[in-house]
Amino acid sequence: MIGETLDHYQILHEIGAGGMGVVYRAHDSQLNRDVAVKVLPAELLGVSDDIARFHREARTLAALNHPNIASIYGFEEFQSSGALVMELVDGPTLAERMSQDPLSIKEALSIARQIAEALECAHNHGIIHRDLKPGNIKLREDGTVKVLDFGLARFLAPETPAAQNEQSSTASDVISRSGTIVGTLAYMSPEQARGSKVDHRTDIWAFGVVLYEMLAGRRAFSGPSSSDVMAAVLKEDPNWNALPQDTPPSISRLLRRCLAKDPRERLHAIADARLEIDEVVASASAAQPHPRRSQSANRFRSLLPWALLAVVIAVIAVVRWLPMQSRRQSQPHLRFSINLPAEAPLAPPSAMPLAVGRSSLALSPDGRNLVYVAFVNKETKLYLRDMERGEFHPLPGTEGAHSPFFSPEGDWVGFFAHDKLKKVALNGDQPVILCDATLGFGGSWAPNGSIYFSTDYASGLFKVAASGGLVETILPPRSGGFADLFPNVLPDNRGVLFSTQAGDLYVYDSQTRKDARLLHGGTFPEFVPTGHVVFSRRGTLRAVPFRLDRLEVIGPPVPLFDGVRCERDGAGQFTLSADGTLIYAPGTDGAVGTLVWLDQAGKQHPLRAPAGDYSAFHVSPDGTRVAIPINNETGTEIWLYDVKSETTTRITSGNQSSMPIWSPDGSAIYYGNWRSGTMNIYRKSVDGSDQTAQLTQWKRSGGAPLAISPDGKSLLVSQSSPETKEDLWILRLTSDRGPDVHVAEETPYLATGYSEVLASISRDGRWVAFTSDQSGGWEIYVTSFPHPGEKIRISTSGGEEPVWSPNGRELYYRFGTKWFVVDITTGDRFSAGRPRQLFEGPFANIPGYSYDISPDGNRFLLVEGADQTKAQIELKVVTNLFDEIRRRK
């Protein structure tokens, strides 16, 4: 099978083989991960004509999601047999570990405790392992124990009424079918060996056998033949004298209770074993060497004055020593992984509103509960994970959710869904709507009961009571159109941290009611008790020292971890608890993508332009070049990519240039630049003459070019104001060519109480298509140009980024990951047909226009986003992050 493909699993190489099948390492091309594929013997499936049972059993087993359980992802039919797809776990088995050298009591108890955790989770789900043994227990390098093949014995058992009532197959039943024994004899419970009815207590027996073997270094039941082993299991006791002399008495009693041959006398719940081990470990940790006492009380009294003097000296020394020692003895952080349910992975960016990634993780302040945005049945939904028990379940009524955040007490979760800000209690009640929030870009719940939040790309900061009601504007929309995103309330309501769409960190002072920039190059800030602000910067988690009393950054930022997923608008996929536990989604800078052509047949043709963090780009009128703004940590520059020579040349040098559009003859580009602190509009020749003209002299509310009329004399630009939000203005130009171009007149075109953005002028210059939120969501409208008339709605269920076809007979637009086309008729009157979907793909939604059309109308230029549709099933956990931050001061 090596090299073959089973559905979307490519078989790489064999891992091992046994009576229950051959195990291969395989690559899952859909989720881009390696898995273990166990191909079952054909005769096992031949016993039953009902293949659906195997799918049903696999789904039941897939419900087990726990850090100490190797997950089963599903069952795949394969030729005349079938295969189980399972989590791939690297590391030796416990059997291999025990064959090397004896285990210490501490190591054995650590392993046993994790096995008990796994069994406890399974038993709570009504699932019994039935074949627990050292060969089914893996030890990862980070110390995590993974129990394999959970429920496999039941999976392979014939479906009979007895089996349905949790009865196990007898050894002879299975031997007659496959020549193997379901449940290895040395670890079988007496009732299992007899073929009697079994329940969770058969796993407790096997747990005791495994723990005994780890401590004693020998099997509890052995013999020269299978019959002798079975006889020992049924009639003999283990050699208790083989246990180490320093075995804690409570562990010896635990083993005797686990290995009681009568199930009624056996330990009733594996959780009791876990608690017993916890007490032993806690007692060992609490035990400290006692200082030597005086040989007599009289001598102690005679030395008392000298002892008091020594205490005073010691106190002085300790006062001087403690600050240094606390830094020296900081606890190291521990790292491990959480596996999410295969049927409810972390939602990809493409599943969010407008296909732009949002924050997807929220850890309760006490660290006991994790809420994440899952992707289930092609829709997002909030899932809750109990961090102590490792159990997952969905929160009801949270379909369409994103950007979760906890209340200070940890009993409520705020989130956004369907253009509303909502909250839901962890007790399972239905969500409560608090207020409107068009898109939702983060929220933070203050201790006084207020919720601070951001709504959309034209948003400042807002506040609403946690009970709902009147929405208060905290900060109006920022000039230049850069939204305020991802608020984080500071302690004692001292202020609010946030980041802007431009990628800068800010703080709002609740006393002065003013805001100030803290740092250039950072998003998704969160204040931590060490006196730092933790934030994301292009896939790296960083921390910067911060004075809470002065609301100032007081030092340079330092990197903490690389490989932390960050979305295009800066949403960091990480969350922190009050005790310093960090959970994050591994990944890279989600803003990085590559340019590709998509032809009419749906085939992609990548451009050889370098991968980068792009914003709005445009193809030249003759199709030979592409003007591409590329963002980096120092700013944004516009580059020209030559399609024929496949070379890229920088054309601007102002560090903050973006939104280029071509002049009608292709001799120049118009673009926006932030040189003066406000975005102004410039014209740049592209013939190498380096001729640049500044067209506007705006001091406060700047804007960017969006479209130019076919005659080159009317430039449609964006503007913003607190009263009318995002607007469209017309700049009348004196000419359409040369360095002498200047603005003769500035007039408002569309300035309403709604946002009008991302506009495009028709090929005949008589119509403008634009995006507006006047209906409550983003939709496409058309009106006449240069004088606006009736607004004709084009899209029916969401739309943005309208582009006219080169022939003037179609209008294209996108919404999320879908592109639509509308047939239109222009002239003295305008009419439009119904939208129809043109294509859907894993293409990124970038700032401004995220696609363009070739001059012949046959190809779309798009950005293929990194991990745009990738649904992740693994999260990383780091403990004691605050100690790590202190060490990196």
N, C-alpha and C positions, 0 to 999 in steps of 0.2 A: 504493500500500500504506500510505501514511501514515495512522495512526489505526487500522489493522487489528490484529488479535491473532493471532499464530502460536503455537499452544499457549498457554503462559503468558508469551509475549513480546509486549509491546505496541510496535508500530512507531512511533517518534517522528518521525524525519526522516531524509532521505538524507544520507549522508556522502560517497559517491563511487561511481563506476561504471567498469567496465572490461570487457575481453573475457571475464573469468571470472565476471562477475556484478555486481549492484548491492549496495552495502553500506549498511545502515541502522543508525542508533542506535536501540536498543530497550531497554525496561525489563523486567527479569526480576521478575515479581511474587512468585515463590516465594522467591527469595533476596534480594529488595529491592536490586537493583543494576542498573546500566546495562551493556549488552553491545553488541557489534557483530554484526549478523546479515547474512551474505552470501547473498543469494538467487541460486542458480545458474540459468543458462539451462536451459530445459526439454530442449533437444536433448542436453545433456550426460548427463542421466539416461536419455534415450531410447536411448543406445548400448547400455546393459546392461539386461537384464531383472531382474537380481539387485540389488534395492535394499539387501539385507542387506550387500553389499560396502561400500556407502557408510557404513553404520553401523559396520562393522568397521574401516574406514580411520579414521573419526573417533575411535573408541576408541583406536586406536594412536597417533594424533596427540595425543590428550588426555593420553597418558602423559608428554609433554614438559612438565615443570614446572621452570622456571628463571627467575631474575629478569630475564634478558635475552631471554626468549622470550614472545611474546604467545600465551597459551594458546588452544587450541581446546577448547570445552566439549562439543560434540556435534553431531550431524546430525539435523535435523528434516525430516520429509516435509511438503510444502506444496503442496496442489492437485496440479498435474501435474508439479511440480518439487520442489526440496528446498532447504534452507538450512543453512549452517554457522553455528553459534553460537560466537562468539569473544570473547576478552577485548577490552574497549574501551580503547584507548590514546590519550590526548590528547597533543598536541604536534605539531611539524612533522616531516615526513619528512627524511631526510638529503638527498634531492634538493632539497627546498625550502631547506634550510639552505645547501647549496653554491651555490644560485642567488643568495644575498644577498651574501656577501663571502668571500674566501679563508679556509680553515681554517689555523690554525697547526699546526706539526708536533705540538705537545703535544696539541692538541684532536683531531687526526686519529688519533694513536696511542691516545688514551683511548677513542675510539669503536671503533677497530679491535679493541682488546683485548676489549671487551664483545661485539663480533660473534663473535670467536673463541671466547669462553666459550659463547655460544649454540650455535655449530656443534659444539663439543666435546661438549656435552651431547646434542645430537641424534645425532651420529655414534655415541656410546656406546650409544644406544638403537636403532641400526641404521636411522636415519631420515636421509634426504638432503633438503636444501631444494630444489635444482634450479632455483630462480628467484631467487637472491640478487641484489639490486640496490638502489640508493639509495632507490627508491620503496617498497621493502618494509622499510625500516629507519626506525623512529620514534625521535625524541629527546625525552624527557620534560623537563619544566622542572627537575627535581631532578638532571639529568645522566645518568639511567638510559637506556640504549639498549635498545630492544625490537625484535627481529626478527619481522616478520609473515609470515603465509602459509607457515609451515613445512610441508613435505610436500604442499603443495597441488597441485603438478605431478603427483605420483604419484596423489593423490586423484582427479584428473581424467583420468588416463591409462586407456585400456581395459584390462580385466583379461584378459591373455593369459599364456601360459606365460612369454613373455619379460618381461612386466611383473612377474610374480611372482618372477622371478630378478633383480630390481632393474634391468631394462633400461628405459630411458626411451623415450617415444614420440618419433618424429622430428617435426620441425617440420611437414612436409607432412602427417603423420598427423593432427595436431591442427588444422591449418588446414582440412583437408577436413571436419572435424567442426564446428568452431565459428567459423572465421574468425580465430582468434587463434593466437599462438605460445606454447607452454608453455616459458618461459625466454626472456627478452628477448635479442635477438641480440647486442647490444653486450657482454653479460655471460655469454654462453654459452661453455662450454669447447669446444675443437675437436671432441672426441669427441661431445659433445652436439649440436653443429651438424651432424655427419655422420650422426646417428641411431645411433651405435654404443652399445655397452653402457657404462653410467656407474656410478660408485661415489662414495664420499665425496670423491674428488679433484676432481670437477667443482665441488663447493662451494669447495674450496681455490682453484681457478682464479678463481671469481667473487669470492672474498674478496680476492685479489690485484688484480683489476680495480677493485674498490671502493676499496681502500686507495690504489692509484695515482691514481685520480681525486680523492680527498681531498687528496693531497699536490700533485699537478701542476695541479689546477684544470681539467683537461680529461679527456675520455674516452681510455682506452687504445686503443680501436679504434672508428673512426668512418668515415663515408663518405656520399656523397649518396644512396645507395640501399641497400636491404636486401642486395642481392647484393654491393655493395662492402663493407659491414660484415662479411658472412659471409666474404668473401675475406680481409679483414684479420685476422679471428680465426684463419683456417686457415693463413695464410702470412706475415703481417707481425709484426714486433716493435713494442712501444710505443716512443715517442720518449723514451728514457731521459734525454736532455738537458733534458726539460721538468720534471724533478724539481727541487725547490729545492736550491741549492748546499749548504745546511747539513743536508741529509738525512743521517742517520747511515749510515755504510757498511753496517752490519749490516742496516738496513732496506732498503737498495738490493739487497743480496744476497737478502734474504727475498722481495722482489718478483720477482726473476728466477726464484727457485725455485718460487714460486707460479704463475708464468705460463709455465712450460715447456710447450710444446705436446704433448710426449710425456708421457702420465700417468706412465710409469715413471720419468721424470727429475724429476717434480714433487715438491714437499714431500709426504711421506707422511701426516702427521698434523697437524691444525690446532692441536693442543696445542703443537707445536714453534713455531708462529707466536706463540702466546700467550707462551711462555717467552722468545722472542727480544725481543718488545716489552717484557716485564717487565724484562729486563736493560738495555735502553736507558733505560727510565724510571728504574730504580734508579741507573744510572750518572749520569744527569742530576741526580738528587736528591743524590747523594753529592758531586758536584763543587762545591767551594767556592772562592771567590777566595783565592788564596794571598797572604799578606802579602809586601810588597816586601822582597827580600833585599838585603843589603849588597853593594856593588860589588866588594868584595874580602875575603878571609878575614882579612888583616892589620888592616883597619879594624874588622872585627867583634871581633877579639881586643882591640883598643884600647878598644872601647866596652863590653867585657864587665862591668866593675865597675858602670858606670852602668846597664847593662841589668839586672843582678841587683837593684839598688836599685829600679828601675822595677817589677820583678816583685813584690817585696815589697809595694810600694804598691798594685799592681794586685790582689794577693791580698786585701789588707785591704778594698779597695773592693768586690771581688766578693763577699766574705763578707757585707758589708752589703747589697749590691744584689740577690743571688740570691733571698732570700725574697720580696721585692716583685715581682721580675721573673717568678718562676715563676707568680705569680698573674696578672700582667698578660698573660703569653703563653700562657695555657691554650688548648689547641686547641678550636675550636668543635665541637659535636657535629654529626654528619651524620645525616640521616633518609632512609630509603627503605623500600620495602615488599617483603614476601615473599608470593607467591601460592601458596596451598596447592592440591593437586590437587582438581579439581572433584568427583571421586568420593570424596574423603576430606577433607571440610571439618572445621573445628574443631567439636567436639561442642557442641550447645546445652545449656543447663541442664536441659531436660526429659529429656535422655538419661541423666542421672546418677541415682544411687540416691535414691529418694523425690522425684525431679524437682527436686532442689536442686543448684544449680551448684557444682562443685568446681574446684580449680585444674587447669589443662589444659596448662600450658607448663613445660618444664624445659630450661635451657641448660647444657651441660657447663661445668665451671669454666674450661677453656681456650677456650671459645667455638666449638669446632669442630663440635659436634653439637647439634641441637635435637630434643627429643622432645616431641610434642604428642599430645593425645587427639583422635583422629579419629572421625568418625561414618560408619560403613560398614555398609551393609545393615541399617540400624536398630539398630546395636550400636556401642558404643565400642570403640576399639582404639588401641594406641600406634603412632605412626608416627615414623620417624627421618628427619631431614633433615641431610645432609652440608652444612654451611655453606660449605665451600670449593667443592664441586662442584655444589651446588644440586640434588642427587638425593634422591628420597624413596623409602622402602620401609617396609613394615609390620614390626613386631617380632613374631615368631611366638608364639602362645600367650597373647596379651595381650587377648583378648576380654573385654569388661566392665570394662576398666581406667579408672582416673581418678587424679588427684592424683600425677603422676610427680615424682621427685626423683633427682638424680644422686649417685653415690658420689664421694668427694673426688678420686679418680683419673680419674673420668669414664668408666670401663669398664663400670659397672653402673648400672641404673636401678631404683629402688624404686617401687612403685605399689600401689594397692589394687584388688581385683577380687573380686566374689562373696564379700564378708565376710571376706576374707583380706588380710594384708599379704604382698606378694611382691617378688621381685627378678628381673631378667632381664639377661643379659649382652648387650652390643651385638654380639657375634660370631654371634648367631643361635641360641644354645641355647634350650631350653625354660625357662620361668620356674620359680623355686624358691619354695615356700610357706615363709614364716618363722613366722607365727603367725596366730591369729584376730584380726579387726578388723571389728566389726559393720558400720559404715558407712564409716569412714575419713575423717578430716578433716585430712589433711596429715601429712607425715613429713619428717625431716631426718637426714642421714647424717653422723655425727661422724667426725673423723679417726681416732679410736681404735677404730673398727669398730662402735660402737653406733648404733642407729637409734632416734630419739625420734619418737613418733607419738601421734595422738589417734584415738579410735575412734568415739564416737557422742555424742548429745546429753546423755548422763549421764556424760561422760568427763572425767577429769583428764588427766594426761600419763603416758605409759608409755615404757619402754625395752626393747629386745630386741637381742641380738647380731645382727650382719649375717649370721651363719651360722645364725640361728634359735635356738630353745631357750626357756628360762624368760623370761617377761615380768615385768619389775619395774615397780612403781608408783612414779612420780616425784612426782606430785602427786595426791592423792585428788580425787574430784569436789567441785566448788566448791559452797558452800551457796547455796541459791536456784535450783539447777538449771541455771546457765549453764555450758556446757561450755568447756573449754580447747581451742583450735583452732590449727592452722597453726604448729607449732613450727619454730624456726630456731636451730640450734646456733651458739653464739658461738665465736670462735677460741680454741684451747687448751682447749676444753671448759670455758670460764669459766662458762658458764651457757646458758640457753635462752630466747630470745625467743618469745612467743606472744601470741595475742589471745583474748579471751573472746567467747562468743556475745552478750554484752551490748554488744560493740563497744569494748573497752578494750584497750590494749597493756600487757602484763606482761613481767616478766623473772624467771626462776628462777635463783637463785644456787646453783651446784653445790657451793660450799664450805659455806655455812650451811644449805643444803637448804630455803630459804625463798623465797617469791615476793613480789613487790611490784609495784604498779601504776605504770607509767611515764607513761601519757597516756590521757586520756579522748577517745574519738572516733578510732578507728583500728583497722585490721585488717591481717593478712597481713604481719608485719614481716620485714625482712631487713637484717642488719648489713652495711655496706660499708666498705672500707678507709679511706675518708675520715674515719672516726670518726662516722658517721651511721647512723641506722636509717631505711631507706626503707620506707614503708608506704602502704596504700591508705585513702582516705577518700572514700566516696560518689562514685566515678568520677574522683577526682583522685589522682595519685601525689605523695606528699609526702616530705620528709626532715627529720629532727630530729637535732640534735647529741647525741652519746651518749658518755659516759666509760666505756670498757670496763673500766678498772681499778676504778671505783667502781660500775659498773652503774647509772648515773644519767643521766637526760636533763638537759642543761645549757643549754638554750635553747629558743626557740619553733620549731615546725615551719614550714617554708617549702614552698610549692607548686612542683612540678617540671613536670608535664604534666597537662592535662585530657584527658578523653575516653579514659581507660583503664578497660576493662571491669572491674566489680566485682560479684560475685554476692551474692545475698541474705544469706547467712551470713558474708560478708566475704572470700570467696576472691578474691584479686586475680589477674587474668589477665595477669600479667607475670612475667618471669624475667630474672636478671642473671648475667653471667659475671664471672670474677675481674678481667678487664681493663676492666670498665665498659661492656660492650655490653648494651643493654636491648632485649628483644623483648616486645611486648605486643599484646593483641587490642584494637582500637579498640571503643569502646562507651560506655555510660553506667552509672549506678547501677542494677544489676539488681534492687534491692529495690523500685523504684518501679513501681506498677501502678495499674490502675483497676478499680472495682467494676462488675460486670455481673450482670444476671439472666439465667439460662438456663432457658427454658420447656421443657415436655414435648416440643415439636416440634423442639427443638434450636436455636431462634432466640434470639439474644442481644439484650438490652435494656439498654444502658449506663445507669448511674445518673449523675446530674450532680454527684456528690460529687467533690471535687478529687482529682487523681492524687496518690498519696503512697506512702510506705513504711509499709504497714499490717502490723499483727500481729493476733492472734486477735480476731475481731469476732462480734457476735451480733445477730440480728433480734429486736425486741421481741415479746412474746406476741401483740399485736394487729396486728403487721406494719407499723405506721406509722413506726417509727424504727429506726435501726441504731446500735448503740454500736461506735465504731471507734477503736482506738488508732492514732495516727499518730506515727511516729518521725521525729526530725530530729536535727541535730547537738547540740542542747542537752538532749535527753531525749525522753520519750514522754508524750503527753497523750491522754486519751480525749475524743472528740468525739461528739456526737449528730447524726446526719443525719436530717432530716425528709423522708420519702418524698414527701409531698404538696406541701410548699412548696419542696422542693429546696434547703433551707438547711442549713448546718452550724454547730453551736454547741459551743464547748468547755465541758466539764462538770467537769474536774479541773484542778488547778493545782500539782501536786506534782512535775512534771518527770519522774517515773519511775513512771507509772501504766500498767497493762496488764492483760490477761486479764479483760475485763468479762463478767459474765453478768447476766441480768435476774432480778429477783424474779418470782415467778409472776404477780403482778397488774400487773407493768410499772411500778410506782411508783418503783423504785429499781434501782440496779446494785450488784453486789458486784465488787470489783476488787482487784488487788494493787498495792502501792506500796513503793518503796525508800527512803523518807525517812530511816529510821534506819540505813541500811546493810544491813539485812536485809529481805526482802520480807514485809510484813504485809498483812492483809486489812482492807479498809474497806467501808463501806456508804454510798452516796450517794443522796439523794433526787433525782429528776429533775423535780420540779414547780416548780423555781425557788426553793425555800425555802433552798437552800444548806446543808441539814442533812447532816453527815458524821459517821459514827461509826467509830472504830477498833475492830475486833473482836478482834484478836490483839495480843500483846505479845512476839512472838518476838525473841530476841536473837541467836541463831546461825543455825539452820537454818530459813529461812522457806519459804513456799510460796504458791501462787496458787489462786484458786477455779476449779473446773472445771465443776461442775453443782450444781443445787439440787433438792431433792425437790419434788413437786407441792404439798405442804402448806406449803412454805417454811420448814420447821423443821430441815432437815438439809442442811448445806452440805458437798459433797464437794470436798476440796482436795488439792493435791500437797504432799508433804514429801520430804526426802531425807536420807540418812545414809550414812556410809562403809560400814556393814555391809550395809544392805539396799537401797542405791541409791535409785531413785525409788519412792516409796510413795504410797498413797492413804489419807487420813484423813477422818474425819467430825467436823464441828463441829456440836454440838447447839445450836440457837439458842433463846433464850427466847421469841421472837416472830417473826412474818414481816413486820411493818410498823412504821414509825415510828422515831424516833431513839433509842428506848430499847432497841433490839435489842442483845443481847450474847451472848457464848458461855457456855453453861452447862457444856459438857463437850467435851473433845478426846479422841478415841479412834482408834487405828489401825484401818483397814478392810482394806487389803491391804498388808502389809509383809513381803516375802519377799527372797530373795537375787537376785531379778530386778527389772527396772524395770517399774513399772505407771504408765502416763501416759495423758493425754487420754481422760478417762472421760465417760460420758453416762448419766443416769438415765432409765429408761423412763417412759412417760406415766402408767402406773399406779403408779409408785413402788416396784415390786417387784424390778426387775432393774437391773444396771449392766453396760454394755458398756465395755470398756477396751482399751487397747493394751499389749501386753507383749512382752518379748524372750526369754521363757523357752524358746522353741523354737530360739533361736539367731538369729532374725530377728524383725522386727516383725510381729505377728499380732493379730487381733481375738479377744477372748474375752468371754463373758458369765457372770456369776455373780449369785446372789441378793443382795437388799438389804433391810434394812440389815445383815444378817448373812451374810457370804460363805459359799458352799457349793462345790459342784462347779464347776470352771472349764470351760466348754464352748467349744471353739474354733470360730469362725465362718468366718474366712478360710482359704483353702487355699494361697495362694502369695504372702503378704505383705499387710499391711493396716495402716491407721492412721486416726485421726480418726473413730470411730464416732458416728453420729447416728441417733436414733430418728425414724421418720416421725410426723407429727402424729396419724395414725389408729392408731398403735401396732401396725400389722401388718407393717411392714418395718423393716429396719435397713440404713442406708447406711454405706459407708466408702469411703475412697480409698486408692490406692497408686500413687505416682508421678503420672502424668498420667491415670490411669484411675479411674473411679468405679464402685462395685459396689452391688448391692442384694441383700438376702437376705430371703425370706419367713419370717416367724416366727409362732409361736403362743405366747401367754402365758396365764397362769392359775396353777393349782397347780403345773403343770409347764411347762417351757420346751422348745420344739423349734424347729429352724431348718432351712430347705431349703439347697440348694446356691447359692453365690454366682453371680450372672450380671452381666456387664458392662452398665452402664447407659449410659455415654457416655465419651468421651475427648476431651480438649481441651488447648489451650495455656494452661492456668491455673496460676498460681503456687502453690507450696507455701510458705506463710508460717509464722512461728513460732506455735505453738498451732494452734487450729482455723482452717483456711483456706477454709471454706465454711460456709453455714448454709442452712436450708430455710424457705420462707415458711410462715406458719401454715396455709394451705390445702393445703400439700404439692405445689403445682403448679410451683414455681420453686425453683431453686438460686441462691444469691448467691455469687459467685466473684470472684476477683481475676485479671484478665487481665494477665499479666506482660509487661513490656517485654522483647522479644527472647527470650522463653521458649523458643521453638522455632526461633530463627534460627541457622542453621549458617553460620559465617563462613569465607571463603576468603582473607582478607587479614590479614596480620600486619604490624605496624610495627616497624622496627628503628631504634634510636638508638645511635650510637657516642659514646665519650668522655663518658658520663654523669657520671663522677666529676668531670671538669673543670667540668661544668655545676653540680654540687652545690657545689663549692668557690667558684664565682663567686657563688653565692646565699647565702653565709654572712651 
